[in-house]
């Protein structure tokens, strides 16, 4: 027996979803909203990553200026050795 058939609220939700899916305009609108939400999350994640990388590069520059070895900087910043070498 399917789970939706056992739970009245879930059964109602599934019925509503099926009804909405059958209306092309409503379905397209829902798909557009989902795509927008995914795009927003992707942009936020990209911005966070950029900010993190910029901060790590700043730390790496400071450590390099103080004579820290590259392997230690890699360990602290989690940047690649190649990224750190480009800062020289």
PyMOL Python script that loads the backbone (N, CA, C, O; Angstrom):
from pymol import cmd

cmd.read_pdbstr("""\
ATOM      1  N   UNK A   1       0.848  -1.188   0.000  1.00  0.00           N
ATOM      2  CA  UNK A   1       0.000   0.000   0.000  1.00  0.00           C
ATOM      3  C   UNK A   1       0.893   1.251   0.000  1.00  0.00           C
ATOM      4  O   UNK A   1       1.878   1.310   0.736  1.00  0.00           O
ATOM      5  N   UNK A   2       0.559   2.216  -0.797  1.00  0.00           N
ATOM      6  CA  UNK A   2       1.359   3.433  -0.878  1.00  0.00           C
ATOM      7  C   UNK A   2       1.174   4.273   0.380  1.00  0.00           C
ATOM      8  O   UNK A   2       0.110   4.259   0.998  1.00  0.00           O
ATOM      9  N   UNK A   3       2.207   4.993   0.744  1.00  0.00           N
ATOM     10  CA  UNK A   3       2.189   5.825   1.947  1.00  0.00           C
ATOM     11  C   UNK A   3       1.108   6.887   1.859  1.00  0.00           C
ATOM     12  O   UNK A   3       0.425   7.158   2.846  1.00  0.00           O
ATOM     13  N   UNK A   4       0.945   7.491   0.692  1.00  0.00           N
ATOM     14  CA  UNK A   4      -0.037   8.563   0.523  1.00  0.00           C
ATOM     15  C   UNK A   4      -1.451   8.072   0.796  1.00  0.00           C
ATOM     16  O   UNK A   4      -2.297   8.846   1.243  1.00  0.00           O
ATOM     17  N   UNK A   5      -1.715   6.823   0.540  1.00  0.00           N
ATOM     18  CA  UNK A   5      -3.046   6.284   0.774  1.00  0.00           C
ATOM     19  C   UNK A   5      -3.322   6.073   2.260  1.00  0.00           C
ATOM     20  O   UNK A   5      -4.484   6.052   2.667  1.00  0.00           O
ATOM     21  N   UNK A   6      -2.300   5.920   3.065  1.00  0.00           N
ATOM     22  CA  UNK A   6      -2.449   5.697   4.500  1.00  0.00           C
ATOM     23  C   UNK A   6      -2.671   6.991   5.273  1.00  0.00           C
ATOM     24  O   UNK A   6      -3.365   6.993   6.289  1.00  0.00           O
ATOM     25  N   UNK A   7      -2.091   8.086   4.803  1.00  0.00           N
ATOM     26  CA  UNK A   7      -2.151   9.368   5.507  1.00  0.00           C
ATOM     27  C   UNK A   7      -3.102  10.307   4.770  1.00  0.00           C
ATOM     28  O   UNK A   7      -2.824  10.693   3.635  1.00  0.00           O
ATOM     29  N   UNK A   8      -4.231  10.685   5.403  1.00  0.00           N
ATOM     30  CA  UNK A   8      -5.218  11.535   4.722  1.00  0.00           C
ATOM     31  C   UNK A   8      -4.650  12.889   4.272  1.00  0.00           C
ATOM     32  O   UNK A   8      -4.990  13.372   3.192  1.00  0.00           O
ATOM     33  N   UNK A   9      -3.787  13.501   5.094  1.00  0.00           N
ATOM     34  CA  UNK A   9      -3.218  14.797   4.715  1.00  0.00           C
ATOM     35  C   UNK A   9      -2.283  14.645   3.527  1.00  0.00           C
ATOM     36  O   UNK A   9      -2.293  15.467   2.611  1.00  0.00           O
ATOM     37  N   UNK A  10      -1.488  13.608   3.544  1.00  0.00           N
ATOM     38  CA  UNK A  10      -0.578  13.354   2.433  1.00  0.00           C
ATOM     39  C   UNK A  10      -1.360  13.022   1.165  1.00  0.00           C
ATOM     40  O   UNK A  10      -0.991  13.453   0.073  1.00  0.00           O
ATOM     41  N   UNK A  11      -2.433  12.260   1.311  1.00  0.00           N
ATOM     42  CA  UNK A  11      -3.271  11.926   0.164  1.00  0.00           C
ATOM     43  C   UNK A  11      -3.869  13.192  -0.453  1.00  0.00           C
ATOM     44  O   UNK A  11      -3.922  13.329  -1.675  1.00  0.00           O
ATOM     45  N   UNK A  12      -4.317  14.114   0.400  1.00  0.00           N
ATOM     46  CA  UNK A  12      -4.880  15.371  -0.075  1.00  0.00           C
ATOM     47  C   UNK A  12      -3.815  16.199  -0.798  1.00  0.00           C
ATOM     48  O   UNK A  12      -4.082  16.783  -1.848  1.00  0.00           O
ATOM     49  N   UNK A  13      -2.594  16.245  -0.224  1.00  0.00           N
ATOM     50  CA  UNK A  13      -1.506  17.002  -0.839  1.00  0.00           C
ATOM     51  C   UNK A  13      -1.136  16.427  -2.201  1.00  0.00           C
ATOM     52  O   UNK A  13      -0.892  17.175  -3.148  1.00  0.00           O
ATOM     53  N   UNK A  14      -1.093  15.105  -2.299  1.00  0.00           N
ATOM     54  CA  UNK A  14      -0.766  14.461  -3.575  1.00  0.00           C
ATOM     55  C   UNK A  14      -1.841  14.767  -4.611  1.00  0.00           C
ATOM     56  O   UNK A  14      -1.532  15.043  -5.770  1.00  0.00           O
ATOM     57  N   UNK A  15      -3.107  14.716  -4.192  1.00  0.00           N
ATOM     58  CA  UNK A  15      -4.207  15.034  -5.104  1.00  0.00           C
ATOM     59  C   UNK A  15      -4.100  16.477  -5.603  1.00  0.00           C
ATOM     60  O   UNK A  15      -4.311  16.750  -6.785  1.00  0.00           O
ATOM     61  N   UNK A  16      -3.774  17.386  -4.703  1.00  0.00           N
ATOM     62  CA  UNK A  16      -3.625  18.799  -5.064  1.00  0.00           C
ATOM     63  C   UNK A  16      -2.457  18.986  -6.037  1.00  0.00           C
ATOM     64  O   UNK A  16      -2.560  19.727  -7.014  1.00  0.00           O
ATOM     65  N   UNK A  17      -1.355  18.305  -5.753  1.00  0.00           N
ATOM     66  CA  UNK A  17      -0.192  18.382  -6.626  1.00  0.00           C
ATOM     67  C   UNK A  17      -0.519  17.871  -8.022  1.00  0.00           C
ATOM     68  O   UNK A  17      -0.105  18.462  -9.019  1.00  0.00           O
ATOM     69  N   UNK A  18      -1.255  16.784  -8.089  1.00  0.00           N
ATOM     70  CA  UNK A  18      -1.634  16.237  -9.398  1.00  0.00           C
ATOM     71  C   UNK A  18      -2.523  17.227 -10.137  1.00  0.00           C
ATOM     72  O   UNK A  18      -2.342  17.456 -11.333  1.00  0.00           O
ATOM     73  N   UNK A  19      -3.482  17.815  -9.428  1.00  0.00           N
ATOM     74  CA  UNK A  19      -4.377  18.787 -10.058  1.00  0.00           C
ATOM     75  C   UNK A  19      -3.597  19.989 -10.573  1.00  0.00           C
ATOM     76  O   UNK A  19      -3.837  20.450 -11.689  1.00  0.00           O
ATOM     77  N   UNK A  20      -2.668  20.500  -9.774  1.00  0.00           N
ATOM     78  CA  UNK A  20      -1.873  21.653 -10.208  1.00  0.00           C
ATOM     79  C   UNK A  20      -0.957  21.299 -11.368  1.00  0.00           C
ATOM     80  O   UNK A  20      -0.721  22.125 -12.250  1.00  0.00           O
ATOM     81  N   UNK A  21      -0.444  20.082 -11.370  1.00  0.00           N
ATOM     82  CA  UNK A  21       0.461  19.647 -12.431  1.00  0.00           C
ATOM     83  C   UNK A  21      -0.239  19.581 -13.774  1.00  0.00           C
ATOM     84  O   UNK A  21       0.387  19.752 -14.820  1.00  0.00           O
ATOM     85  N   UNK A  22      -1.532  19.335 -13.742  1.00  0.00           N
ATOM     86  CA  UNK A  22      -2.283  19.207 -14.981  1.00  0.00           C
ATOM     87  C   UNK A  22      -2.534  20.557 -15.647  1.00  0.00           C
ATOM     88  O   UNK A  22      -2.768  20.614 -16.854  1.00  0.00           O
ATOM     89  N   UNK A  23      -2.489  21.633 -14.884  1.00  0.00           N
ATOM     90  CA  UNK A  23      -2.665  22.973 -15.441  1.00  0.00           C
ATOM     91  C   UNK A  23      -1.303  23.478 -15.896  1.00  0.00           C
ATOM     92  O   UNK A  23      -0.436  23.776 -15.075  1.00  0.00           O
ATOM     93  N   UNK A  24      -1.125  23.571 -17.195  1.00  0.00           N
ATOM     94  CA  UNK A  24       0.177  23.916 -17.775  1.00  0.00           C
ATOM     95  C   UNK A  24       0.717  25.250 -17.262  1.00  0.00           C
ATOM     96  O   UNK A  24       1.895  25.340 -16.915  1.00  0.00           O
ATOM     97  N   UNK A  25      -0.106  26.266 -17.208  1.00  0.00           N
ATOM     98  CA  UNK A  25       0.363  27.589 -16.771  1.00  0.00           C
ATOM     99  C   UNK A  25       0.821  27.541 -15.314  1.00  0.00           C
ATOM    100  O   UNK A  25       1.854  28.115 -14.969  1.00  0.00           O
ATOM    101  N   UNK A  26       0.061  26.860 -14.463  1.00  0.00           N
ATOM    102  CA  UNK A  26       0.436  26.749 -13.052  1.00  0.00           C
ATOM    103  C   UNK A  26       1.730  25.961 -12.906  1.00  0.00           C
ATOM    104  O   UNK A  26       2.594  26.312 -12.102  1.00  0.00           O
ATOM    105  N   UNK A  27       1.859  24.893 -13.689  1.00  0.00           N
ATOM    106  CA  UNK A  27       3.074  24.069 -13.639  1.00  0.00           C
ATOM    107  C   UNK A  27       4.290  24.877 -14.077  1.00  0.00           C
ATOM    108  O   UNK A  27       5.343  24.805 -13.444  1.00  0.00           O
ATOM    109  N   UNK A  28       4.152  25.645 -15.154  1.00  0.00           N
ATOM    110  CA  UNK A  28       5.269  26.452 -15.639  1.00  0.00           C
ATOM    111  C   UNK A  28       5.655  27.529 -14.628  1.00  0.00           C
ATOM    112  O   UNK A  28       6.839  27.808 -14.436  1.00  0.00           O
ATOM    113  N   UNK A  29       4.665  28.128 -13.986  1.00  0.00           N
ATOM    114  CA  UNK A  29       4.931  29.119 -12.954  1.00  0.00           C
ATOM    115  C   UNK A  29       5.682  28.495 -11.779  1.00  0.00           C
ATOM    116  O   UNK A  29       6.638  29.077 -11.268  1.00  0.00           O
ATOM    117  N   UNK A  30       5.246  27.315 -11.357  1.00  0.00           N
ATOM    118  CA  UNK A  30       5.915  26.621 -10.250  1.00  0.00           C
ATOM    119  C   UNK A  30       7.355  26.271 -10.627  1.00  0.00           C
ATOM    120  O   UNK A  30       8.267  26.417  -9.813  1.00  0.00           O
ATOM    121  N   UNK A  31       7.555  25.811 -11.857  1.00  0.00           N
ATOM    122  CA  UNK A  31       8.914  25.479 -12.314  1.00  0.00           C
ATOM    123  C   UNK A  31       9.791  26.729 -12.340  1.00  0.00           C
ATOM    124  O   UNK A  31      10.967  26.674 -11.980  1.00  0.00           O
ATOM    125  N   UNK A  32       9.220  27.850 -12.765  1.00  0.00           N
ATOM    126  CA  UNK A  32       9.981  29.106 -12.793  1.00  0.00           C
ATOM    127  C   UNK A  32      10.387  29.533 -11.390  1.00  0.00           C
ATOM    128  O   UNK A  32      11.513  29.981 -11.171  1.00  0.00           O
ATOM    129  N   UNK A  33       9.469  29.392 -10.446  1.00  0.00           N
ATOM    130  CA  UNK A  33       9.787  29.743  -9.057  1.00  0.00           C
ATOM    131  C   UNK A  33      10.898  28.856  -8.507  1.00  0.00           C
ATOM    132  O   UNK A  33      11.815  29.336  -7.841  1.00  0.00           O
ATOM    133  N   UNK A  34      10.807  27.549  -8.791  1.00  0.00           N
ATOM    134  CA  UNK A  34      11.845  26.622  -8.319  1.00  0.00           C
ATOM    135  C   UNK A  34      13.201  26.975  -8.921  1.00  0.00           C
ATOM    136  O   UNK A  34      14.217  26.955  -8.226  1.00  0.00           O
ATOM    137  N   UNK A  35      13.216  27.298 -10.216  1.00  0.00           N
ATOM    138  CA  UNK A  35      14.478  27.677 -10.877  1.00  0.00           C
ATOM    139  C   UNK A  35      15.045  28.949 -10.246  1.00  0.00           C
ATOM    140  O   UNK A  35      16.248  29.038 -10.003  1.00  0.00           O
ATOM    141  N   UNK A  36      14.189  29.922  -9.983  1.00  0.00           N
ATOM    142  CA  UNK A  36      14.638  31.160  -9.349  1.00  0.00           C
ATOM    143  C   UNK A  36      15.253  30.874  -7.986  1.00  0.00           C
ATOM    144  O   UNK A  36      16.306  31.422  -7.658  1.00  0.00           O
ATOM    145  N   UNK A  37      14.616  30.029  -7.194  1.00  0.00           N
ATOM    146  CA  UNK A  37      15.152  29.692  -5.877  1.00  0.00           C
ATOM    147  C   UNK A  37      16.516  29.005  -6.000  1.00  0.00           C
ATOM    148  O   UNK A  37      17.435  29.309  -5.239  1.00  0.00           O
ATOM    149  N   UNK A  38      16.649  28.077  -6.961  1.00  0.00           N
ATOM    150  CA  UNK A  38      17.942  27.408  -7.167  1.00  0.00           C
ATOM    151  C   UNK A  38      19.015  28.403  -7.589  1.00  0.00           C
ATOM    152  O   UNK A  38      20.156  28.324  -7.134  1.00  0.00           O
ATOM    153  N   UNK A  39      18.645  29.348  -8.468  1.00  0.00           N
ATOM    154  CA  UNK A  39      19.591  30.368  -8.928  1.00  0.00           C
ATOM    155  C   UNK A  39      20.046  31.263  -7.774  1.00  0.00           C
ATOM    156  O   UNK A  39      21.226  31.598  -7.669  1.00  0.00           O
ATOM    157  N   UNK A  40      19.112  31.645  -6.917  1.00  0.00           N
ATOM    158  CA  UNK A  40      19.453  32.484  -5.762  1.00  0.00           C
ATOM    159  C   UNK A  40      20.430  31.762  -4.846  1.00  0.00           C
ATOM    160  O   UNK A  40      21.423  32.342  -4.406  1.00  0.00           O
ATOM    161  N   UNK A  41      20.151  30.508  -4.561  1.00  0.00           N
ATOM    162  CA  UNK A  41      21.030  29.719  -3.694  1.00  0.00           C
ATOM    163  C   UNK A  41      22.410  29.576  -4.335  1.00  0.00           C
ATOM    164  O   UNK A  41      23.425  29.702  -3.650  1.00  0.00           O
ATOM    165  N   UNK A  42      22.455  29.317  -5.631  1.00  0.00           N
ATOM    166  CA  UNK A  42      23.738  29.166  -6.333  1.00  0.00           C
ATOM    167  C   UNK A  42      24.556  30.454  -6.269  1.00  0.00           C
ATOM    168  O   UNK A  42      25.766  30.414  -6.042  1.00  0.00           O
ATOM    169  N   UNK A  43      23.892  31.601  -6.469  1.00  0.00           N
ATOM    170  CA  UNK A  43      24.608  32.888  -6.390  1.00  0.00           C
ATOM    171  C   UNK A  43      25.121  33.154  -4.980  1.00  0.00           C
ATOM    172  O   UNK A  43      26.241  33.631  -4.802  1.00  0.00           O
ATOM    173  N   UNK A  44      24.300  32.845  -3.983  1.00  0.00           N
ATOM    174  CA  UNK A  44      24.729  33.049  -2.597  1.00  0.00           C
ATOM    175  C   UNK A  44      25.932  32.170  -2.270  1.00  0.00           C
ATOM    176  O   UNK A  44      26.878  32.619  -1.623  1.00  0.00           O
ATOM    177  N   UNK A  45      25.893  30.923  -2.717  1.00  0.00           N
ATOM    178  CA  UNK A  45      27.017  30.012  -2.465  1.00  0.00           C
ATOM    179  C   UNK A  45      28.278  30.486  -3.175  1.00  0.00           C
ATOM    180  O   UNK A  45      29.372  30.409  -2.615  1.00  0.00           O
ATOM    181  N   UNK A  46      28.135  30.973  -4.399  1.00  0.00           N
ATOM    182  CA  UNK A  46      29.297  31.482  -5.142  1.00  0.00           C
ATOM    183  C   UNK A  46      29.889  32.700  -4.437  1.00  0.00           C
ATOM    184  O   UNK A  46      31.110  32.831  -4.347  1.00  0.00           O
ATOM    185  N   UNK A  47      29.038  33.583  -3.941  1.00  0.00           N
ATOM    186  CA  UNK A  47      29.519  34.783  -3.243  1.00  0.00           C
ATOM    187  C   UNK A  47      30.243  34.402  -1.959  1.00  0.00           C
ATOM    188  O   UNK A  47      31.279  34.980  -1.632  1.00  0.00           O
ATOM    189  N   UNK A  48      29.704  33.437  -1.237  1.00  0.00           N
ATOM    190  CA  UNK A  48      30.360  32.976   0.002  1.00  0.00           C
ATOM    191  C   UNK A  48      31.733  32.391  -0.313  1.00  0.00           C
ATOM    192  O   UNK A  48      32.710  32.651   0.388  1.00  0.00           O
ATOM    193  N   UNK A  49      31.789  31.590  -1.388  1.00  0.00           N
ATOM    194  CA  UNK A  49      33.061  30.974  -1.764  1.00  0.00           C
ATOM    195  C   UNK A  49      34.085  32.037  -2.157  1.00  0.00           C
ATOM    196  O   UNK A  49      35.253  31.961  -1.774  1.00  0.00           O
ATOM    197  N   UNK A  50      33.633  33.028  -2.924  1.00  0.00           N
ATOM    198  CA  UNK A  50      34.540  34.118  -3.329  1.00  0.00           C
ATOM    199  C   UNK A  50      35.064  34.866  -2.108  1.00  0.00           C
ATOM    200  O   UNK A  50      36.253  35.171  -2.019  1.00  0.00           O
ATOM    201  N   UNK A  51      34.180  35.154  -1.184  1.00  0.00           N
ATOM    202  CA  UNK A  51      34.581  35.864   0.038  1.00  0.00           C
ATOM    203  C   UNK A  51      35.562  35.057   0.859  1.00  0.00           C
ATOM    204  O   UNK A  51      36.533  35.594   1.392  1.00  0.00           O
ATOM    205  N   UNK A  52      35.302  33.750   0.958  1.00  0.00           N
ATOM    206  CA  UNK A  52      36.203  32.879   1.713  1.00  0.00           C
ATOM    207  C   UNK A  52      37.574  32.850   1.046  1.00  0.00           C
ATOM    208  O   UNK A  52      38.595  32.979   1.721  1.00  0.00           O
ATOM    209  N   UNK A  53      37.602  32.682  -0.268  1.00  0.00           N
ATOM    210  CA  UNK A  53      38.884  32.620  -0.982  1.00  0.00           C
ATOM    211  C   UNK A  53      39.656  33.936  -0.851  1.00  0.00           C
ATOM    212  O   UNK A  53      40.874  33.927  -0.671  1.00  0.00           O
ATOM    213  N   UNK A  54      38.957  35.051  -0.941  1.00  0.00           N
ATOM    214  CA  UNK A  54      39.626  36.353  -0.801  1.00  0.00           C
ATOM    215  C   UNK A  54      40.231  36.496   0.584  1.00  0.00           C
ATOM    216  O   UNK A  54      41.346  36.999   0.726  1.00  0.00           O
ATOM    217  N   UNK A  55      39.510  36.061   1.600  1.00  0.00           N
ATOM    218  CA  UNK A  55      40.025  36.141   2.972  1.00  0.00           C
ATOM    219  C   UNK A  55      41.244  35.238   3.138  1.00  0.00           C
ATOM    220  O   UNK A  55      42.224  35.623   3.776  1.00  0.00           O
ATOM    221  N   UNK A  56      41.182  34.050   2.569  1.00  0.00           N
ATOM    222  CA  UNK A  56      42.306  33.113   2.686  1.00  0.00           C
ATOM    223  C   UNK A  56      43.536  33.651   1.953  1.00  0.00           C
ATOM    224  O   UNK A  56      44.662  33.476   2.418  1.00  0.00           O
ATOM    225  N   UNK A  57      43.325  34.298   0.821  1.00  0.00           N
ATOM    226  CA  UNK A  57      44.451  34.881   0.096  1.00  0.00           C
ATOM    227  C   UNK A  57      45.093  36.012   0.905  1.00  0.00           C
ATOM    228  O   UNK A  57      46.313  36.173   0.889  1.00  0.00           O
ATOM    229  N   UNK A  58      44.281  36.783   1.602  1.00  0.00           N
ATOM    230  CA  UNK A  58      44.810  37.849   2.461  1.00  0.00           C
ATOM    231  C   UNK A  58      45.663  37.252   3.571  1.00  0.00           C
ATOM    232  O   UNK A  58      46.749  37.749   3.870  1.00  0.00           O
ATOM    233  N   UNK A  59      45.165  36.191   4.173  1.00  0.00           N
ATOM    234  CA  UNK A  59      45.929  35.511   5.237  1.00  0.00           C
ATOM    235  C   UNK A  59      47.225  34.961   4.661  1.00  0.00           C
ATOM    236  O   UNK A  59      48.284  35.092   5.274  1.00  0.00           O
ATOM    237  N   UNK A  60      47.145  34.344   3.480  1.00  0.00           N
ATOM    238  CA  UNK A  60      48.344  33.768   2.857  1.00  0.00           C
ATOM    239  C   UNK A  60      49.388  34.843   2.576  1.00  0.00           C
ATOM    240  O   UNK A  60      50.577  34.626   2.807  1.00  0.00           O
ATOM    241  N   UNK A  61      48.953  36.000   2.078  1.00  0.00           N
ATOM    242  CA  UNK A  61      49.897  37.103   1.820  1.00  0.00           C
ATOM    243  C   UNK A  61      50.603  37.529   3.109  1.00  0.00           C
ATOM    244  O   UNK A  61      51.816  37.737   3.122  1.00  0.00           O
ATOM    245  N   UNK A  62      49.845  37.654   4.171  1.00  0.00           N
ATOM    246  CA  UNK A  62      50.431  38.066   5.454  1.00  0.00           C
ATOM    247  C   UNK A  62      51.433  37.035   5.960  1.00  0.00           C
ATOM    248  O   UNK A  62      52.505  37.385   6.452  1.00  0.00           O
ATOM    249  N   UNK A  63      51.073  35.764   5.834  1.00  0.00           N
ATOM    250  CA  UNK A  63      51.988  34.714   6.285  1.00  0.00           C
ATOM    251  C   UNK A  63      53.255  34.695   5.433  1.00  0.00           C
ATOM    252  O   UNK A  63      54.357  34.521   5.952  1.00  0.00           O
ATOM    253  N   UNK A  64      53.090  34.874   4.120  1.00  0.00           N
ATOM    254  CA  UNK A  64      54.266  34.925   3.239  1.00  0.00           C
ATOM    255  C   UNK A  64      55.170  36.089   3.625  1.00  0.00           C
ATOM    256  O   UNK A  64      56.393  35.951   3.651  1.00  0.00           O
ATOM    257  N   UNK A  65      54.568  37.231   3.922  1.00  0.00           N
ATOM    258  CA  UNK A  65      55.373  38.399   4.272  1.00  0.00           C
ATOM    259  C   UNK A  65      56.129  38.185   5.586  1.00  0.00           C
ATOM    260  O   UNK A  65      57.134  38.848   5.844  1.00  0.00           O
ATOM    261  N   UNK A  66      55.649  37.275   6.397  1.00  0.00           N
ATOM    262  CA  UNK A  66      56.330  36.966   7.668  1.00  0.00           C
ATOM    263  C   UNK A  66      57.271  35.773   7.551  1.00  0.00           C
ATOM    264  O   UNK A  66      57.852  35.319   8.537  1.00  0.00           O
ATOM    265  N   UNK A  67      57.411  35.268   6.307  1.00  0.00           N
ATOM    266  CA  UNK A  67      58.372  34.205   6.065  1.00  0.00           C
ATOM    267  C   UNK A  67      57.861  32.802   6.354  1.00  0.00           C
ATOM    268  O   UNK A  67      58.666  31.878   6.480  1.00  0.00           O
ATOM    269  N   UNK A  68      56.572  32.614   6.462  1.00  0.00           N
ATOM    270  CA  UNK A  68      56.037  31.271   6.730  1.00  0.00           C
ATOM    271  C   UNK A  68      56.261  30.376   5.518  1.00  0.00           C
ATOM    272  O   UNK A  68      56.140  30.833   4.381  1.00  0.00           O
ATOM    273  N   UNK A  69      56.586  29.111   5.748  1.00  0.00           N
ATOM    274  CA  UNK A  69      56.778  28.186   4.627  1.00  0.00           C
ATOM    275  C   UNK A  69      55.440  27.881   3.935  1.00  0.00           C
ATOM    276  O   UNK A  69      54.379  27.916   4.558  1.00  0.00           O
ATOM    277  N   UNK A  70      55.521  27.584   2.641  1.00  0.00           N
ATOM    278  CA  UNK A  70      54.316  27.352   1.844  1.00  0.00           C
ATOM    279  C   UNK A  70      53.484  26.205   2.404  1.00  0.00           C
ATOM    280  O   UNK A  70      52.258  26.308   2.451  1.00  0.00           O
ATOM    281  N   UNK A  71      54.121  25.109   2.833  1.00  0.00           N
ATOM    282  CA  UNK A  71      53.341  23.979   3.343  1.00  0.00           C
ATOM    283  C   UNK A  71      52.549  24.351   4.598  1.00  0.00           C
ATOM    284  O   UNK A  71      51.456  23.830   4.822  1.00  0.00           O
ATOM    285  N   UNK A  72      53.093  25.239   5.405  1.00  0.00           N
ATOM    286  CA  UNK A  72      52.375  25.711   6.589  1.00  0.00           C
ATOM    287  C   UNK A  72      51.184  26.593   6.177  1.00  0.00           C
ATOM    288  O   UNK A  72      50.105  26.507   6.763  1.00  0.00           O
ATOM    289  N   UNK A  73      51.397  27.435   5.166  1.00  0.00           N
ATOM    290  CA  UNK A  73      50.326  28.303   4.679  1.00  0.00           C
ATOM    291  C   UNK A  73      49.202  27.464   4.067  1.00  0.00           C
ATOM    292  O   UNK A  73      48.023  27.761   4.259  1.00  0.00           O
ATOM    293  N   UNK A  74      49.572  26.420   3.333  1.00  0.00           N
ATOM    294  CA  UNK A  74      48.583  25.500   2.762  1.00  0.00           C
ATOM    295  C   UNK A  74      47.743  24.887   3.883  1.00  0.00           C
ATOM    296  O   UNK A  74      46.518  24.813   3.787  1.00  0.00           O
ATOM    297  N   UNK A  75      48.408  24.459   4.928  1.00  0.00           N
ATOM    298  CA  UNK A  75      47.722  23.844   6.060  1.00  0.00           C
ATOM    299  C   UNK A  75      46.762  24.814   6.740  1.00  0.00           C
ATOM    300  O   UNK A  75      45.657  24.430   7.125  1.00  0.00           O
ATOM    301  N   UNK A  76      47.177  26.059   6.888  1.00  0.00           N
ATOM    302  CA  UNK A  76      46.361  27.055   7.582  1.00  0.00           C
ATOM    303  C   UNK A  76      45.199  27.541   6.710  1.00  0.00           C
ATOM    304  O   UNK A  76      44.069  27.650   7.187  1.00  0.00           O
ATOM    305  N   UNK A  77      45.471  27.829   5.447  1.00  0.00           N
ATOM    306  CA  UNK A  77      44.464  28.465   4.588  1.00  0.00           C
ATOM    307  C   UNK A  77      43.645  27.489   3.758  1.00  0.00           C
ATOM    308  O   UNK A  77      42.570  27.843   3.276  1.00  0.00           O
ATOM    309  N   UNK A  78      44.131  26.273   3.583  1.00  0.00           N
ATOM    310  CA  UNK A  78      43.508  25.267   2.719  1.00  0.00           C
ATOM    311  C   UNK A  78      43.540  25.669   1.244  1.00  0.00           C
ATOM    312  O   UNK A  78      42.807  25.112   0.426  1.00  0.00           O
ATOM    313  N   UNK A  79      44.391  26.635   0.911  1.00  0.00           N
ATOM    314  CA  UNK A  79      44.612  26.992  -0.485  1.00  0.00           C
ATOM    315  C   UNK A  79      45.610  26.016  -1.084  1.00  0.00           C
ATOM    316  O   UNK A  79      46.341  25.347  -0.353  1.00  0.00           O
ATOM    317  N   UNK A  80      45.646  25.931  -2.410  1.00  0.00           N
ATOM    318  CA  UNK A  80      46.615  25.053  -3.064  1.00  0.00           C
ATOM    319  C   UNK A  80      47.993  25.704  -3.030  1.00  0.00           C
ATOM    320  O   UNK A  80      48.103  26.929  -2.967  1.00  0.00           O
ATOM    321  N   UNK A  81      49.045  24.885  -3.071  1.00  0.00           N
ATOM    322  CA  UNK A  81      50.398  25.452  -3.123  1.00  0.00           C
ATOM    323  C   UNK A  81      50.582  26.364  -4.335  1.00  0.00           C
ATOM    324  O   UNK A  81      51.291  27.368  -4.255  1.00  0.00           O
ATOM    325  N   UNK A  82      49.944  26.017  -5.461  1.00  0.00           N
ATOM    326  CA  UNK A  82      50.066  26.827  -6.665  1.00  0.00           C
ATOM    327  C   UNK A  82      49.454  28.209  -6.443  1.00  0.00           C
ATOM    328  O   UNK A  82      50.020  29.216  -6.869  1.00  0.00           O
ATOM    329  N   UNK A  83      48.313  28.258  -5.787  1.00  0.00           N
ATOM    330  CA  UNK A  83      47.671  29.553  -5.512  1.00  0.00           C
ATOM    331  C   UNK A  83      48.555  30.423  -4.635  1.00  0.00           C
ATOM    332  O   UNK A  83      48.622  31.639  -4.816  1.00  0.00           O
ATOM    333  N   UNK A  84      49.225  29.801  -3.694  1.00  0.00           N
ATOM    334  CA  UNK A  84      50.097  30.555  -2.781  1.00  0.00           C
ATOM    335  C   UNK A  84      51.354  31.016  -3.514  1.00  0.00           C
ATOM    336  O   UNK A  84      51.823  32.134  -3.304  1.00  0.00           O
ATOM    337  N   UNK A  85      51.894  30.163  -4.366  1.00  0.00           N
ATOM    338  CA  UNK A  85      53.098  30.550  -5.108  1.00  0.00           C
ATOM    339  C   UNK A  85      52.856  31.750  -6.016  1.00  0.00           C
ATOM    340  O   UNK A  85      53.768  32.541  -6.258  1.00  0.00           O
ATOM    341  N   UNK A  86      51.622  31.889  -6.521  1.00  0.00           N
ATOM    342  CA  UNK A  86      51.328  33.032  -7.383  1.00  0.00           C
ATOM    343  C   UNK A  86      51.345  34.349  -6.612  1.00  0.00           C
ATOM    344  O   UNK A  86      51.381  35.420  -7.218  1.00  0.00           O
ATOM    345  N   UNK A  87      51.320  34.279  -5.304  1.00  0.00           N
ATOM    346  CA  UNK A  87      51.321  35.488  -4.479  1.00  0.00           C
ATOM    347  C   UNK A  87      52.725  36.040  -4.275  1.00  0.00           C
ATOM    348  O   UNK A  87      52.885  37.185  -3.852  1.00  0.00           O
ATOM    349  N   UNK A  88      53.732  35.245  -4.567  1.00  0.00           N
ATOM    350  CA  UNK A  88      55.136  35.693  -4.369  1.00  0.00           C
ATOM    351  C   UNK A  88      55.427  36.922  -5.161  1.00  0.00           C
ATOM    352  O   UNK A  88      56.545  37.435  -5.117  1.00  0.00           O
TER     353      UNK A  88
END
""", "prot")
cmd.dss("prot")
cmd.show_as("cartoon", "prot")
cmd.util.cbc("prot")
cmd.orient("prot")
